[in-house]
Amino acid sequence: MSNSTPLALRLLPHGLTALRLALAPAIFELILAGRGLATAGCLAVAMATDAADGPLARRHGVASRAGAWFDVWTDFLVIEAAFAGFAVAGVGPWAVPVFAALSFALFAATARVTPRFQDPVGKNIGGILMGAAFAVVASRDLMLAEAAFAVAIAALCATMAGRVLFALAGQASSAATPGSTLPSIHSRKAPPAVET
């Protein structure tokens, strides 16, 4: 972390993630109240903060494993809020929030056995699912809503299958290299020792 980066810029990525987290209960309540335009606005802000927080954290040198977990948990809660809201309101299938919970549980269970924190398939699942939820509320077209739910279910199934394969590949590569440890989210070489 650079000391020359102002504190506000170093805190900005975490603030964006916290803003997205604060939107989760609002999204759920707005869906139940039938406030599609307000829900779409909240989801748009959630998608924008999800797209911005990681790159900003890396740019300002504040990316960390804890920050990555905060981001993942926040994405999960926003997604659950939206799709559970649809299911409770009777406009969406319960399969999406159930599969999202299973997908997150699988991610959490395998995060320590994979060579990288995020796998190539699941890396963008939050954005895909938030986009599907946005499509449901931004359009009054039943066919588009049904297609969005189908995309969400297919994306979650693909994510779970990809995560299993990614975890198995990670296990195989660590077993092939005795004594190796898996890198952290941002592995870096330690700075050379300074002799005094």
C-alpha atoms as a printed R data frame, in Angstrom:
    type eleno elety resid chain resno       x       y       z
1   ATOM     1    CA   MET     A     1   0.000   0.000   0.000
2   ATOM     2    CA   SER     A     2   1.402   3.330  -1.004
3   ATOM     3    CA   ASN     A     3   1.589   5.966   1.696
4   ATOM     4    CA   SER     A     4   1.254   8.601  -1.036
5   ATOM     5    CA   THR     A     5  -2.275   7.436  -1.864
6   ATOM     6    CA   PRO     A     6  -4.778   9.569   0.081
7   ATOM     7    CA   LEU     A     7  -6.722   7.720   2.756
8   ATOM     8    CA   ALA     A     8 -10.037   8.477   1.031
9   ATOM     9    CA   LEU     A     9  -8.860   6.671  -2.123
10  ATOM    10    CA   ARG     A    10  -7.625   3.714  -0.084
11  ATOM    11    CA   LEU     A    11 -11.020   3.449   1.659
12  ATOM    12    CA   LEU     A    12 -13.094   3.990  -1.493
13  ATOM    13    CA   PRO     A    13 -13.145   0.330  -2.678
14  ATOM    14    CA   HIS     A    14 -14.364  -0.883   0.721
15  ATOM    15    CA   GLY     A    15 -16.911   1.931   0.843
16  ATOM    16    CA   LEU     A    16 -18.301   0.862  -2.530
17  ATOM    17    CA   THR     A    17 -18.633  -2.719  -1.314
18  ATOM    18    CA   ALA     A    18 -20.324  -1.494   1.881
19  ATOM    19    CA   LEU     A    19 -22.757   0.587  -0.189
20  ATOM    20    CA   ARG     A    20 -23.656  -2.516  -2.200
21  ATOM    21    CA   LEU     A    21 -24.188  -4.458   1.028
22  ATOM    22    CA   ALA     A    22 -26.529  -1.736   2.323
23  ATOM    23    CA   LEU     A    23 -28.579  -2.049  -0.880
24  ATOM    24    CA   ALA     A    24 -29.383  -5.757  -0.294
25  ATOM    25    CA   PRO     A    25 -32.290  -5.292   2.170
26  ATOM    26    CA   ALA     A    26 -33.586  -2.350   0.147
27  ATOM    27    CA   ILE     A    27 -33.638  -4.484  -3.011
28  ATOM    28    CA   PHE     A    28 -35.592  -7.220  -1.217
29  ATOM    29    CA   GLU     A    29 -38.153  -4.762   0.189
30  ATOM    30    CA   LEU     A    30 -38.527  -2.872  -3.089
31  ATOM    31    CA   ILE     A    31 -39.228  -6.108  -4.972
32  ATOM    32    CA   LEU     A    32 -41.895  -7.075  -2.435
33  ATOM    33    CA   ALA     A    33 -43.430  -3.605  -2.747
34  ATOM    34    CA   GLY     A    34 -43.545  -3.940  -6.545
35  ATOM    35    CA   ARG     A    35 -41.293  -0.910  -7.061
36  ATOM    36    CA   GLY     A    36 -39.580  -2.033 -10.274
37  ATOM    37    CA   LEU     A    37 -37.961   1.260 -11.229
38  ATOM    38    CA   ALA     A    38 -36.475   1.797  -7.754
39  ATOM    39    CA   THR     A    39 -35.288  -1.827  -7.665
40  ATOM    40    CA   ALA     A    40 -33.678  -1.396 -11.093
41  ATOM    41    CA   GLY     A    41 -31.891   1.721  -9.830
42  ATOM    42    CA   CYS     A    42 -30.559  -0.118  -6.775
43  ATOM    43    CA   LEU     A    43 -29.414  -3.039  -8.933
44  ATOM    44    CA   ALA     A    44 -27.700  -0.644 -11.358
45  ATOM    45    CA   VAL     A    45 -25.787   0.921  -8.452
46  ATOM    46    CA   ALA     A    46 -24.960  -2.577  -7.143
47  ATOM    47    CA   MET     A    47 -23.588  -3.634 -10.539
48  ATOM    48    CA   ALA     A    48 -21.548  -0.430 -10.893
49  ATOM    49    CA   THR     A    49 -20.008  -0.781  -7.416
50  ATOM    50    CA   ASP     A    50 -19.286  -4.465  -8.070
51  ATOM    51    CA   ALA     A    51 -17.469  -3.568 -11.284
52  ATOM    52    CA   ALA     A    52 -15.470  -0.763  -9.643
53  ATOM    53    CA   ASP     A    53 -14.450  -1.967  -6.170
54  ATOM    54    CA   GLY     A    54 -11.923  -4.660  -7.152
55  ATOM    55    CA   PRO     A    55 -10.032  -2.643  -9.783
56  ATOM    56    CA   LEU     A    56  -9.907   0.350  -7.419
57  ATOM    57    CA   ALA     A    57  -8.582  -1.826  -4.584
58  ATOM    58    CA   ARG     A    58  -5.836  -3.185  -6.824
59  ATOM    59    CA   ARG     A    59  -5.019   0.259  -8.238
60  ATOM    60    CA   HIS     A    60  -4.644   1.820  -4.787
61  ATOM    61    CA   GLY     A    61  -2.798  -1.143  -3.274
62  ATOM    62    CA   VAL     A    62  -5.479  -2.158  -0.768
63  ATOM    63    CA   ALA     A    63  -6.546  -5.467  -2.338
64  ATOM    64    CA   SER     A    64  -6.586  -8.248   0.232
65  ATOM    65    CA   ARG     A    65  -8.051 -11.665   0.850
66  ATOM    66    CA   ALA     A    66 -10.379 -10.134   3.476
67  ATOM    67    CA   GLY     A    67 -11.538  -7.540   0.949
68  ATOM    68    CA   ALA     A    68 -12.147 -10.274  -1.625
69  ATOM    69    CA   TRP     A    69 -14.245 -12.230   0.895
70  ATOM    70    CA   PHE     A    70 -16.179  -9.041   1.771
71  ATOM    71    CA   ASP     A    71 -16.893  -8.588  -1.947
72  ATOM    72    CA   VAL     A    72 -17.997 -12.214  -2.421
73  ATOM    73    CA   TRP     A    73 -20.275 -12.189   0.659
74  ATOM    74    CA   THR     A    74 -21.773  -8.880  -0.447
75  ATOM    75    CA   ASP     A    75 -22.456 -10.162  -3.960
76  ATOM    76    CA   PHE     A    76 -24.074 -13.261  -2.482
77  ATOM    77    CA   LEU     A    77 -26.338 -11.224  -0.196
78  ATOM    78    CA   VAL     A    78 -27.415  -8.852  -2.987
79  ATOM    79    CA   ILE     A    79 -28.161 -11.800  -5.276
80  ATOM    80    CA   GLU     A    80 -30.041 -13.661  -2.543
81  ATOM    81    CA   ALA     A    81 -32.034 -10.522  -1.690
82  ATOM    82    CA   ALA     A    82 -33.113 -10.042  -5.291
83  ATOM    83    CA   PHE     A    83 -33.968 -13.608  -6.186
84  ATOM    84    CA   ALA     A    84 -35.501 -14.466  -2.794
85  ATOM    85    CA   GLY     A    85 -37.578 -11.315  -3.214
86  ATOM    86    CA   PHE     A    86 -38.798 -12.557  -6.596
87  ATOM    87    CA   ALA     A    87 -39.609 -15.970  -5.136
88  ATOM    88    CA   VAL     A    88 -41.438 -14.554  -2.087
89  ATOM    89    CA   ALA     A    89 -43.398 -12.197  -4.356
90  ATOM    90    CA   GLY     A    90 -44.369 -15.177  -6.507
91  ATOM    91    CA   VAL     A    91 -42.764 -13.887  -9.689
92  ATOM    92    CA   GLY     A    92 -39.663 -16.083  -9.747
93  ATOM    93    CA   PRO     A    93 -38.618 -19.639  -9.015
94  ATOM    94    CA   TRP     A    94 -37.100 -20.646  -5.690
95  ATOM    95    CA   ALA     A    95 -34.459 -22.542  -7.675
96  ATOM    96    CA   VAL     A    96 -32.365 -19.405  -8.184
97  ATOM    97    CA   PRO     A    97 -31.838 -18.432  -4.522
98  ATOM    98    CA   VAL     A    98 -31.402 -22.112  -3.597
99  ATOM    99    CA   PHE     A    99 -28.799 -22.686  -6.335
100 ATOM   100    CA   ALA     A   100 -27.087 -19.390  -5.420
101 ATOM   101    CA   ALA     A   101 -26.772 -20.576  -1.813
102 ATOM   102    CA   LEU     A   102 -25.406 -23.942  -2.967
103 ATOM   103    CA   SER     A   103 -22.972 -22.233  -5.321
104 ATOM   104    CA   PHE     A   104 -21.704 -19.937  -2.584
105 ATOM   105    CA   ALA     A   105 -21.372 -22.838  -0.146
106 ATOM   106    CA   LEU     A   106 -19.346 -24.743  -2.753
107 ATOM   107    CA   PHE     A   107 -17.158 -21.691  -3.327
108 ATOM   108    CA   ALA     A   108 -16.576 -21.237   0.408
109 ATOM   109    CA   ALA     A   109 -15.777 -24.933   0.866
110 ATOM   110    CA   THR     A   110 -13.268 -25.031  -1.995
111 ATOM   111    CA   ALA     A   111 -11.640 -21.595  -1.692
112 ATOM   112    CA   ARG     A   112  -8.682 -22.991   0.252
113 ATOM   113    CA   VAL     A   113  -7.931 -25.835  -2.169
114 ATOM   114    CA   THR     A   114  -7.802 -23.853  -5.384
115 ATOM   115    CA   PRO     A   115  -4.713 -22.201  -6.817
116 ATOM   116    CA   ARG     A   116  -6.509 -18.852  -7.062
117 ATOM   117    CA   PHE     A   117  -9.299 -17.360  -4.985
118 ATOM   118    CA   GLN     A   118 -11.649 -16.973  -7.941
119 ATOM   119    CA   ASP     A   119 -12.048 -19.501 -10.725
120 ATOM   120    CA   PRO     A   120 -12.396 -18.492 -14.383
121 ATOM   121    CA   VAL     A   121 -16.056 -19.607 -14.565
122 ATOM   122    CA   GLY     A   122 -17.295 -18.125 -11.295
123 ATOM   123    CA   LYS     A   123 -15.348 -14.863 -11.549
124 ATOM   124    CA   ASN     A   124 -18.215 -13.042 -13.243
125 ATOM   125    CA   ILE     A   125 -21.222 -14.832 -11.751
126 ATOM   126    CA   GLY     A   126 -22.163 -11.891  -9.515
127 ATOM   127    CA   GLY     A   127 -22.433  -9.547 -12.478
128 ATOM   128    CA   ILE     A   128 -24.351 -12.109 -14.539
129 ATOM   129    CA   LEU     A   129 -26.873 -12.702 -11.762
130 ATOM   130    CA   MET     A   130 -27.271  -9.016 -10.927
131 ATOM   131    CA   GLY     A   131 -27.773  -8.382 -14.642
132 ATOM   132    CA   ALA     A   132 -30.442 -11.092 -14.787
133 ATOM   133    CA   ALA     A   133 -32.222  -9.561 -11.775
134 ATOM   134    CA   PHE     A   134 -32.006  -6.142 -13.439
135 ATOM   135    CA   ALA     A   135 -33.549  -7.582 -16.628
136 ATOM   136    CA   VAL     A   136 -36.458  -8.963 -14.600
137 ATOM   137    CA   VAL     A   137 -37.327  -5.622 -12.992
138 ATOM   138    CA   ALA     A   138 -36.389  -3.294 -15.854
139 ATOM   139    CA   SER     A   139 -38.641  -5.054 -18.338
140 ATOM   140    CA   ARG     A   140 -42.331  -5.701 -18.020
141 ATOM   141    CA   ASP     A   141 -41.996  -8.527 -20.540
142 ATOM   142    CA   LEU     A   142 -42.821 -11.923 -19.031
143 ATOM   143    CA   MET     A   143 -40.790 -13.743 -21.693
144 ATOM   144    CA   LEU     A   144 -37.698 -11.671 -20.873
145 ATOM   145    CA   ALA     A   145 -38.193 -12.323 -17.156
146 ATOM   146    CA   GLU     A   146 -38.478 -16.071 -17.770
147 ATOM   147    CA   ALA     A   147 -35.355 -15.945 -19.944
148 ATOM   148    CA   ALA     A   148 -33.491 -14.044 -17.192
149 ATOM   149    CA   PHE     A   149 -34.444 -16.683 -14.612
150 ATOM   150    CA   ALA     A   150 -33.324 -19.427 -17.010
151 ATOM   151    CA   VAL     A   151 -29.991 -17.642 -17.580
152 ATOM   152    CA   ALA     A   152 -29.522 -17.319 -13.820
153 ATOM   153    CA   ILE     A   153 -30.156 -21.028 -13.235
154 ATOM   154    CA   ALA     A   154 -27.901 -22.054 -16.132
155 ATOM   155    CA   ALA     A   155 -25.125 -19.699 -14.977
156 ATOM   156    CA   LEU     A   156 -25.302 -21.076 -11.433
157 ATOM   157    CA   CYS     A   157 -25.181 -24.681 -12.668
158 ATOM   158    CA   ALA     A   158 -22.207 -23.851 -14.918
159 ATOM   159    CA   THR     A   159 -20.500 -22.085 -12.013
160 ATOM   160    CA   MET     A   160 -20.944 -25.048  -9.689
161 ATOM   161    CA   ALA     A   161 -19.664 -27.500 -12.309
162 ATOM   162    CA   GLY     A   162 -16.744 -25.220 -13.135
163 ATOM   163    CA   ARG     A   163 -15.908 -24.744  -9.466
164 ATOM   164    CA   VAL     A   164 -15.795 -28.499  -8.877
165 ATOM   165    CA   LEU     A   165 -13.446 -28.943 -11.854
166 ATOM   166    CA   PHE     A   166 -11.334 -25.975 -10.762
167 ATOM   167    CA   ALA     A   167 -11.058 -27.368  -7.215
168 ATOM   168    CA   LEU     A   168 -10.150 -30.826  -8.516
169 ATOM   169    CA   ALA     A   169  -7.473 -29.310 -10.753
170 ATOM   170    CA   GLY     A   170  -6.149 -27.344  -7.785
171 ATOM   171    CA   GLN     A   171  -5.993 -30.486  -5.667
172 ATOM   172    CA   ALA     A   172  -4.202 -32.350  -8.451
173 ATOM   173    CA   SER     A   173  -1.615 -29.605  -8.960
174 ATOM   174    CA   SER     A   174  -0.878 -29.281  -5.230
175 ATOM   175    CA   ALA     A   175  -0.606 -33.075  -4.889
176 ATOM   176    CA   ALA     A   176   1.866 -33.128  -7.799
177 ATOM   177    CA   THR     A   177   4.111 -30.634  -6.018
178 ATOM   178    CA   PRO     A   178   4.926 -32.049  -2.552
179 ATOM   179    CA   GLY     A   179   5.413 -29.404   0.096
180 ATOM   180    CA   SER     A   180   3.923 -26.672  -2.034
181 ATOM   181    CA   THR     A   181   1.470 -24.274  -0.584
182 ATOM   182    CA   LEU     A   182  -1.233 -22.592  -2.561
183 ATOM   183    CA   PRO     A   183  -0.734 -18.891  -3.124
184 ATOM   184    CA   SER     A   184  -2.880 -16.316  -1.410
185 ATOM   185    CA   ILE     A   185  -5.156 -14.030  -3.399
186 ATOM   186    CA   HIS     A   186  -2.307 -11.600  -4.048
187 ATOM   187    CA   SER     A   187   0.913 -13.582  -3.781
188 ATOM   188    CA   ARG     A   188   3.943 -11.398  -3.968
189 ATOM   189    CA   LYS     A   189   7.567 -12.063  -3.345
190 ATOM   190    CA   ALA     A   190   8.720 -10.836   0.007
191 ATOM   191    CA   PRO     A   191  10.989  -7.808  -0.214
192 ATOM   192    CA   PRO     A   192  14.661  -8.618   0.122
193 ATOM   193    CA   ALA     A   193  15.971  -8.593   3.663
194 ATOM   194    CA   VAL     A   194  17.768  -5.434   4.639
195 ATOM   195    CA   GLU     A   195  21.024  -6.004   6.433
196 ATOM   196    CA   THR     A   196  21.874  -3.632   9.214
